[in-house]
Amino acid sequence: MSKETKRILFQIVLFIATFISTTIAGNEWVHSRSIFTTPDYGWHDFVNGLSFSVPLILILTFHEFGHYFVAIYHKVKTSLPYYIPIPPIPFLSLSIGTMGAVIRLRSRPYSNVQNFDIGLAGPLAGFVVAIALLIYGFVTLPPPDYVFQFHPEYREFGLNYADTVYTPGYKRVQQERMLAEFKKEIREGKVEDPPDTTKLTPELARITDVQFGTNLAFLVLGKVFADPERIPNPHEMMHYPILLACYIALFITCLNLLPVGQLDGGHVVYGLFGFRSHKIIATTAFIALMFYAGLGSSFISFSQPKEELLLWLVVYVFLFFIAFKGLRLSTKDTWMYVLIVVATQLVLMALVPGIHGYEGWLFFGVIVGRFIGIQYPPAEIELPLDSKRIILGWITLLIFILCFSPAPIVIQ
């Protein structure tokens, strides 16, 4: 068996594993049936997850083969896509089953035009498929009372359930109810090694609330194609598998189109504006993202004791330093940027106590700064883009704006 055959077989195995893991994750998101905690989990559960996994993998596949076929067109050697599965993990109920997919270029593109074409082909292809599926999802939305099959306790509040069930008071009542049921099971001997009931509080029966954000693509298409009464509440979108798959795919597209390093967005910005302008745009975008991400960070709470605040502040500054190393500045300049950004954040948080960014962007920024880098290496050959490429480049940047969500997923 040749080395190439082994590689293709490995890629097939990865695809199958990703298909299985995303299908399992889809059923858990939509129907709250975990393969680890549902005793009667069976084939019907797996089939129920297909409505999530199929559209998600379809969008990812078009994205990666967009890169692949354009690379082949430019005679740049490349691999078929490597799908990256996330296997089911006990107690990790918020997995989507995959970290996406990648292709590996086996020869370096020699010009900025090749990099540009390969970079934008994936997001364009994936976006077109995502929009088509999203329109289908909005046109075929179930009736408003669809959500009651997942939350029958909402039915007593009617279609205006959102005015009640997401309030702190209602959650407190639900926590107390769950705790009372747990204590009853302890009294009836249904719980092995029962805890000391005097130490149980409603907070231990915490209800996890997952709220999905939105983006301009969702807002616009929802207004045009959906019945307003059927559009899901952001707290319940996980029960709408096609919309959920499209939202996640668009979010992944957004991540790829950040105008930094050699992400797809970095290729596009480099092609449109050149090496020097890319450096300025990428640096500015990265610092702005990190600044926004850290506002209201859980690392910095002025209500905690000073000793703890100082400790977490040190950890926070260290994370920023790791991320800002991706700017490829001297150590002195890196520390200067870090301290200026953190100091400005602290002042703003003190002046506006309720201000909040999105902490998830903070960890993504650390990954980008540490492993991907912010700057872009100069191409061997610099060629001007023709008018068609310039138009496609600006369309791709517009796609980034349409897919961007300030707070993609909020877990409370």
Contacts in CASP RR format, 6 or more apart in sequence:
PFRMAT RR
TARGET T0000
AUTHOR 0000-0000-0000
METHOD contacts of the structure
MODEL  1
MSKETKRILFQIVLFIATFISTTIAGNEWVHSRSIFTTPDYGWHDFVNGL
SFSVPLILILTFHEFGHYFVAIYHKVKTSLPYYIPIPPIPFLSLSIGTMG
AVIRLRSRPYSNVQNFDIGLAGPLAGFVVAIALLIYGFVTLPPPDYVFQF
HPEYREFGLNYADTVYTPGYKRVQQERMLAEFKKEIREGKVEDPPDTTKL
TPELARITDVQFGTNLAFLVLGKVFADPERIPNPHEMMHYPILLACYIAL
FITCLNLLPVGQLDGGHVVYGLFGFRSHKIIATTAFIALMFYAGLGSSFI
SFSQPKEELLLWLVVYVFLFFIAFKGLRLSTKDTWMYVLIVVATQLVLMA
LVPGIHGYEGWLFFGVIVGRFIGIQYPPAEIELPLDSKRIILGWITLLIF
ILCFSPAPIVIQ
7 79 0 8 1.000
8 80 0 8 1.000
11 79 0 8 1.000
11 80 0 8 1.000
11 81 0 8 1.000
11 82 0 8 1.000
11 83 0 8 1.000
14 82 0 8 1.000
14 83 0 8 1.000
14 84 0 8 1.000
14 85 0 8 1.000
15 81 0 8 1.000
15 83 0 8 1.000
17 83 0 8 1.000
17 85 0 8 1.000
17 87 0 8 1.000
18 57 0 8 1.000
18 83 0 8 1.000
18 84 0 8 1.000
18 85 0 8 1.000
18 97 0 8 1.000
18 98 0 8 1.000
18 100 0 8 1.000
18 101 0 8 1.000
19 53 0 8 1.000
19 57 0 8 1.000
20 85 0 8 1.000
21 85 0 8 1.000
21 86 0 8 1.000
21 87 0 8 1.000
21 88 0 8 1.000
21 95 0 8 1.000
21 97 0 8 1.000
21 98 0 8 1.000
22 52 0 8 1.000
22 53 0 8 1.000
22 56 0 8 1.000
22 57 0 8 1.000
22 85 0 8 1.000
22 96 0 8 1.000
22 97 0 8 1.000
22 98 0 8 1.000
23 46 0 8 1.000
23 49 0 8 1.000
23 50 0 8 1.000
23 52 0 8 1.000
23 53 0 8 1.000
24 35 0 8 1.000
24 46 0 8 1.000
24 49 0 8 1.000
24 88 0 8 1.000
24 97 0 8 1.000
25 52 0 8 1.000
25 53 0 8 1.000
25 86 0 8 1.000
25 88 0 8 1.000
25 95 0 8 1.000
25 96 0 8 1.000
25 97 0 8 1.000
26 49 0 8 1.000
26 51 0 8 1.000
26 52 0 8 1.000
26 53 0 8 1.000
26 96 0 8 1.000
26 241 0 8 1.000
26 244 0 8 1.000
27 33 0 8 1.000
27 45 0 8 1.000
27 46 0 8 1.000
27 48 0 8 1.000
27 49 0 8 1.000
27 52 0 8 1.000
28 34 0 8 1.000
28 35 0 8 1.000
28 93 0 8 1.000
29 52 0 8 1.000
29 96 0 8 1.000
29 238 0 8 1.000
29 241 0 8 1.000
29 244 0 8 1.000
30 48 0 8 1.000
30 49 0 8 1.000
30 51 0 8 1.000
30 52 0 8 1.000
30 238 0 8 1.000
30 239 0 8 1.000
30 240 0 8 1.000
30 241 0 8 1.000
30 244 0 8 1.000
31 45 0 8 1.000
31 48 0 8 1.000
31 49 0 8 1.000
31 150 0 8 1.000
32 150 0 8 1.000
33 41 0 8 1.000
33 45 0 8 1.000
33 48 0 8 1.000
34 41 0 8 1.000
34 88 0 8 1.000
34 93 0 8 1.000
35 41 0 8 1.000
35 45 0 8 1.000
35 88 0 8 1.000
36 88 0 8 1.000
36 90 0 8 1.000
38 45 0 8 1.000
49 241 0 8 1.000
51 241 0 8 1.000
51 242 0 8 1.000
52 241 0 8 1.000
52 242 0 8 1.000
52 244 0 8 1.000
52 245 0 8 1.000
53 245 0 8 1.000
55 133 0 8 1.000
55 241 0 8 1.000
55 242 0 8 1.000
55 245 0 8 1.000
55 246 0 8 1.000
55 249 0 8 1.000
56 96 0 8 1.000
56 98 0 8 1.000
56 245 0 8 1.000
56 248 0 8 1.000
56 249 0 8 1.000
57 83 0 8 1.000
57 98 0 8 1.000
58 129 0 8 1.000
58 133 0 8 1.000
59 126 0 8 1.000
59 129 0 8 1.000
59 130 0 8 1.000
59 133 0 8 1.000
59 245 0 8 1.000
59 246 0 8 1.000
59 249 0 8 1.000
60 83 0 8 1.000
60 98 0 8 1.000
60 100 0 8 1.000
60 101 0 8 1.000
60 126 0 8 1.000
60 249 0 8 1.000
60 252 0 8 1.000
61 81 0 8 1.000
61 101 0 8 1.000
62 122 0 8 1.000
62 125 0 8 1.000
62 126 0 8 1.000
62 128 0 8 1.000
62 129 0 8 1.000
63 101 0 8 1.000
63 122 0 8 1.000
63 123 0 8 1.000
63 125 0 8 1.000
63 126 0 8 1.000
63 253 0 8 1.000
63 256 0 8 1.000
64 81 0 8 1.000
64 101 0 8 1.000
64 102 0 8 1.000
64 103 0 8 1.000
64 122 0 8 1.000
65 81 0 8 1.000
65 125 0 8 1.000
66 121 0 8 1.000
66 122 0 8 1.000
66 124 0 8 1.000
66 125 0 8 1.000
66 126 0 8 1.000
67 78 0 8 1.000
67 103 0 8 1.000
67 118 0 8 1.000
67 119 0 8 1.000
67 121 0 8 1.000
67 122 0 8 1.000
68 78 0 8 1.000
68 80 0 8 1.000
68 81 0 8 1.000
68 103 0 8 1.000
69 121 0 8 1.000
70 117 0 8 1.000
70 118 0 8 1.000
70 119 0 8 1.000
70 121 0 8 1.000
70 122 0 8 1.000
71 77 0 8 1.000
71 78 0 8 1.000
71 103 0 8 1.000
71 105 0 8 1.000
71 109 0 8 1.000
71 118 0 8 1.000
72 78 0 8 1.000
73 117 0 8 1.000
74 109 0 8 1.000
74 114 0 8 1.000
74 117 0 8 1.000
74 118 0 8 1.000
76 105 0 8 1.000
76 107 0 8 1.000
76 108 0 8 1.000
76 109 0 8 1.000
76 114 0 8 1.000
76 118 0 8 1.000
77 105 0 8 1.000
77 106 0 8 1.000
77 107 0 8 1.000
78 103 0 8 1.000
78 104 0 8 1.000
78 105 0 8 1.000
78 106 0 8 1.000
79 103 0 8 1.000
79 104 0 8 1.000
79 105 0 8 1.000
79 106 0 8 1.000
80 103 0 8 1.000
81 101 0 8 1.000
81 102 0 8 1.000
81 103 0 8 1.000
82 101 0 8 1.000
82 102 0 8 1.000
82 103 0 8 1.000
82 104 0 8 1.000
83 98 0 8 1.000
83 100 0 8 1.000
83 101 0 8 1.000
84 98 0 8 1.000
84 99 0 8 1.000
84 100 0 8 1.000
84 101 0 8 1.000
84 102 0 8 1.000
85 97 0 8 1.000
85 98 0 8 1.000
85 99 0 8 1.000
86 95 0 8 1.000
86 96 0 8 1.000
86 97 0 8 1.000
86 98 0 8 1.000
86 99 0 8 1.000
87 97 0 8 1.000
88 95 0 8 1.000
88 97 0 8 1.000
89 95 0 8 1.000
94 210 0 8 1.000
94 411 0 8 1.000
96 248 0 8 1.000
100 252 0 8 1.000
105 118 0 8 1.000
108 380 0 8 1.000
109 115 0 8 1.000
109 118 0 8 1.000
109 379 0 8 1.000
110 379 0 8 1.000
110 380 0 8 1.000
110 381 0 8 1.000
111 379 0 8 1.000
111 380 0 8 1.000
111 381 0 8 1.000
111 382 0 8 1.000
111 383 0 8 1.000
112 270 0 8 1.000
112 271 0 8 1.000
112 274 0 8 1.000
112 379 0 8 1.000
112 381 0 8 1.000
112 382 0 8 1.000
112 383 0 8 1.000
113 271 0 8 1.000
113 383 0 8 1.000
113 385 0 8 1.000
113 389 0 8 1.000
115 267 0 8 1.000
115 270 0 8 1.000
115 271 0 8 1.000
115 379 0 8 1.000
116 267 0 8 1.000
116 268 0 8 1.000
116 270 0 8 1.000
116 271 0 8 1.000
116 272 0 8 1.000
116 385 0 8 1.000
116 389 0 8 1.000
116 393 0 8 1.000
117 389 0 8 1.000
118 267 0 8 1.000
119 264 0 8 1.000
119 265 0 8 1.000
119 267 0 8 1.000
119 268 0 8 1.000
120 264 0 8 1.000
120 265 0 8 1.000
120 267 0 8 1.000
120 268 0 8 1.000
120 392 0 8 1.000
120 393 0 8 1.000
120 396 0 8 1.000
122 264 0 8 1.000
123 253 0 8 1.000
123 256 0 8 1.000
123 257 0 8 1.000
123 264 0 8 1.000
123 265 0 8 1.000
123 396 0 8 1.000
123 399 0 8 1.000
124 392 0 8 1.000
124 395 0 8 1.000
124 396 0 8 1.000
124 399 0 8 1.000
126 249 0 8 1.000
126 253 0 8 1.000
127 250 0 8 1.000
127 253 0 8 1.000
127 399 0 8 1.000
127 403 0 8 1.000
130 246 0 8 1.000
130 249 0 8 1.000
130 250 0 8 1.000
130 253 0 8 1.000
131 217 0 8 1.000
131 221 0 8 1.000
133 242 0 8 1.000
133 245 0 8 1.000
133 246 0 8 1.000
134 217 0 8 1.000
134 218 0 8 1.000
134 221 0 8 1.000
134 242 0 8 1.000
134 243 0 8 1.000
134 246 0 8 1.000
134 250 0 8 1.000
135 221 0 8 1.000
135 225 0 8 1.000
136 242 0 8 1.000
137 240 0 8 1.000
137 242 0 8 1.000
137 243 0 8 1.000
137 246 0 8 1.000
138 221 0 8 1.000
138 222 0 8 1.000
138 225 0 8 1.000
138 226 0 8 1.000
138 231 0 8 1.000
138 243 0 8 1.000
139 225 0 8 1.000
139 226 0 8 1.000
140 242 0 8 1.000
141 226 0 8 1.000
141 227 0 8 1.000
141 230 0 8 1.000
141 231 0 8 1.000
141 232 0 8 1.000
141 240 0 8 1.000
142 230 0 8 1.000
143 230 0 8 1.000
144 159 0 8 1.000
144 229 0 8 1.000
144 230 0 8 1.000
145 155 0 8 1.000
145 159 0 8 1.000
146 239 0 8 1.000
147 154 0 8 1.000
147 161 0 8 1.000
147 232 0 8 1.000
147 233 0 8 1.000
147 236 0 8 1.000
147 239 0 8 1.000
148 154 0 8 1.000
148 155 0 8 1.000
150 236 0 8 1.000
150 239 0 8 1.000
151 161 0 8 1.000
151 165 0 8 1.000
151 236 0 8 1.000
154 161 0 8 1.000
154 165 0 8 1.000
155 161 0 8 1.000
157 163 0 8 1.000
157 164 0 8 1.000
157 165 0 8 1.000
159 229 0 8 1.000
162 233 0 8 1.000
162 235 0 8 1.000
164 170 0 8 1.000
166 209 0 8 1.000
166 235 0 8 1.000
171 207 0 8 1.000
171 209 0 8 1.000
172 202 0 8 1.000
174 207 0 8 1.000
175 202 0 8 1.000
175 203 0 8 1.000
175 205 0 8 1.000
175 206 0 8 1.000
175 207 0 8 1.000
176 202 0 8 1.000
176 205 0 8 1.000
178 205 0 8 1.000
178 207 0 8 1.000
179 200 0 8 1.000
179 201 0 8 1.000
179 202 0 8 1.000
179 204 0 8 1.000
179 205 0 8 1.000
182 191 0 8 1.000
182 200 0 8 1.000
182 205 0 8 1.000
183 197 0 8 1.000
183 200 0 8 1.000
185 191 0 8 1.000
186 194 0 8 1.000
186 195 0 8 1.000
186 197 0 8 1.000
208 411 0 8 1.000
208 412 0 8 1.000
209 235 0 8 1.000
209 411 0 8 1.000
209 412 0 8 1.000
210 235 0 8 1.000
210 238 0 8 1.000
210 409 0 8 1.000
210 410 0 8 1.000
210 411 0 8 1.000
211 234 0 8 1.000
211 235 0 8 1.000
211 409 0 8 1.000
211 410 0 8 1.000
211 411 0 8 1.000
211 412 0 8 1.000
212 234 0 8 1.000
212 235 0 8 1.000
212 237 0 8 1.000
212 238 0 8 1.000
212 244 0 8 1.000
212 247 0 8 1.000
212 408 0 8 1.000
212 409 0 8 1.000
212 410 0 8 1.000
213 234 0 8 1.000
213 247 0 8 1.000
213 405 0 8 1.000
213 407 0 8 1.000
213 408 0 8 1.000
213 409 0 8 1.000
213 410 0 8 1.000
214 234 0 8 1.000
214 405 0 8 1.000
215 247 0 8 1.000
215 250 0 8 1.000
215 251 0 8 1.000
215 254 0 8 1.000
215 402 0 8 1.000
215 403 0 8 1.000
215 404 0 8 1.000
215 405 0 8 1.000
216 401 0 8 1.000
216 402 0 8 1.000
216 403 0 8 1.000
216 404 0 8 1.000
217 250 0 8 1.000
217 402 0 8 1.000
217 403 0 8 1.000
218 247 0 8 1.000
218 250 0 8 1.000
220 402 0 8 1.000
222 231 0 8 1.000
232 239 0 8 1.000
232 240 0 8 1.000
232 243 0 8 1.000
237 243 0 8 1.000
237 244 0 8 1.000
237 247 0 8 1.000
238 244 0 8 1.000
250 402 0 8 1.000
250 403 0 8 1.000
251 403 0 8 1.000
251 405 0 8 1.000
251 408 0 8 1.000
253 399 0 8 1.000
253 400 0 8 1.000
253 403 0 8 1.000
254 400 0 8 1.000
254 403 0 8 1.000
254 404 0 8 1.000
254 405 0 8 1.000
255 263 0 8 1.000
255 364 0 8 1.000
256 263 0 8 1.000
256 264 0 8 1.000
256 265 0 8 1.000
257 263 0 8 1.000
257 264 0 8 1.000
257 265 0 8 1.000
257 268 0 8 1.000
257 396 0 8 1.000
257 397 0 8 1.000
257 399 0 8 1.000
257 400 0 8 1.000
257 403 0 8 1.000
258 265 0 8 1.000
258 266 0 8 1.000
258 285 0 8 1.000
258 289 0 8 1.000
258 368 0 8 1.000
258 400 0 8 1.000
259 265 0 8 1.000
259 266 0 8 1.000
259 268 0 8 1.000
259 269 0 8 1.000
259 278 0 8 1.000
259 281 0 8 1.000
259 282 0 8 1.000
259 285 0 8 1.000
259 397 0 8 1.000
259 400 0 8 1.000
260 266 0 8 1.000
260 282 0 8 1.000
260 285 0 8 1.000
260 286 0 8 1.000
260 368 0 8 1.000
260 372 0 8 1.000
260 373 0 8 1.000
260 374 0 8 1.000
261 282 0 8 1.000
261 368 0 8 1.000
261 372 0 8 1.000
261 373 0 8 1.000
261 374 0 8 1.000
261 375 0 8 1.000
261 376 0 8 1.000
262 372 0 8 1.000
262 373 0 8 1.000
262 376 0 8 1.000
262 377 0 8 1.000
263 368 0 8 1.000
263 372 0 8 1.000
264 396 0 8 1.000
265 396 0 8 1.000
265 397 0 8 1.000
265 400 0 8 1.000
266 278 0 8 1.000
266 282 0 8 1.000
266 376 0 8 1.000
268 393 0 8 1.000
268 396 0 8 1.000
268 397 0 8 1.000
269 277 0 8 1.000
269 278 0 8 1.000
269 281 0 8 1.000
269 282 0 8 1.000
269 397 0 8 1.000
270 278 0 8 1.000
270 376 0 8 1.000
270 379 0 8 1.000
271 278 0 8 1.000
271 385 0 8 1.000
272 385 0 8 1.000
272 390 0 8 1.000
272 393 0 8 1.000
272 394 0 8 1.000
272 397 0 8 1.000
273 281 0 8 1.000
274 382 0 8 1.000
275 376 0 8 1.000
275 378 0 8 1.000
275 379 0 8 1.000
275 382 0 8 1.000
278 375 0 8 1.000
278 376 0 8 1.000
279 375 0 8 1.000
279 376 0 8 1.000
282 374 0 8 1.000
282 375 0 8 1.000
282 376 0 8 1.000
283 327 0 8 1.000
283 374 0 8 1.000
283 375 0 8 1.000
286 327 0 8 1.000
286 365 0 8 1.000
286 368 0 8 1.000
286 369 0 8 1.000
286 374 0 8 1.000
287 337 0 8 1.000
287 341 0 8 1.000
289 361 0 8 1.000
289 365 0 8 1.000
290 320 0 8 1.000
290 323 0 8 1.000
290 324 0 8 1.000
290 341 0 8 1.000
290 361 0 8 1.000
290 362 0 8 1.000
290 365 0 8 1.000
291 341 0 8 1.000
291 344 0 8 1.000
291 345 0 8 1.000
292 357 0 8 1.000
292 358 0 8 1.000
292 361 0 8 1.000
292 406 0 8 1.000
293 357 0 8 1.000
293 358 0 8 1.000
293 359 0 8 1.000
293 360 0 8 1.000
293 361 0 8 1.000
293 362 0 8 1.000
293 364 0 8 1.000
293 365 0 8 1.000
294 345 0 8 1.000
294 357 0 8 1.000
294 359 0 8 1.000
294 361 0 8 1.000
294 362 0 8 1.000
295 345 0 8 1.000
295 348 0 8 1.000
295 349 0 8 1.000
295 355 0 8 1.000
295 356 0 8 1.000
295 357 0 8 1.000
296 345 0 8 1.000
296 349 0 8 1.000
296 354 0 8 1.000
296 355 0 8 1.000
296 356 0 8 1.000
296 357 0 8 1.000
296 359 0 8 1.000
297 316 0 8 1.000
297 345 0 8 1.000
297 359 0 8 1.000
297 362 0 8 1.000
298 359 0 8 1.000
299 312 0 8 1.000
299 313 0 8 1.000
299 315 0 8 1.000
299 316 0 8 1.000
299 319 0 8 1.000
300 309 0 8 1.000
300 312 0 8 1.000
300 313 0 8 1.000
300 316 0 8 1.000
300 345 0 8 1.000
300 346 0 8 1.000
300 349 0 8 1.000
301 309 0 8 1.000
301 312 0 8 1.000
302 309 0 8 1.000
302 349 0 8 1.000
302 350 0 8 1.000
302 353 0 8 1.000
304 312 0 8 1.000
316 342 0 8 1.000
317 338 0 8 1.000
317 339 0 8 1.000
317 342 0 8 1.000
319 362 0 8 1.000
319 366 0 8 1.000
320 338 0 8 1.000
320 341 0 8 1.000
320 342 0 8 1.000
321 334 0 8 1.000
321 335 0 8 1.000
321 338 0 8 1.000
322 366 0 8 1.000
322 369 0 8 1.000
322 370 0 8 1.000
323 365 0 8 1.000
323 366 0 8 1.000
323 368 0 8 1.000
323 369 0 8 1.000
323 370 0 8 1.000
324 334 0 8 1.000
324 337 0 8 1.000
324 338 0 8 1.000
324 369 0 8 1.000
325 334 0 8 1.000
325 369 0 8 1.000
325 370 0 8 1.000
326 368 0 8 1.000
326 369 0 8 1.000
326 370 0 8 1.000
326 373 0 8 1.000
326 374 0 8 1.000
326 375 0 8 1.000
327 334 0 8 1.000
327 337 0 8 1.000
327 369 0 8 1.000
327 374 0 8 1.000
327 375 0 8 1.000
328 373 0 8 1.000
328 374 0 8 1.000
328 375 0 8 1.000
329 337 0 8 1.000
348 355 0 8 1.000
349 355 0 8 1.000
357 406 0 8 1.000
357 407 0 8 1.000
358 406 0 8 1.000
358 407 0 8 1.000
358 408 0 8 1.000
368 374 0 8 1.000
END
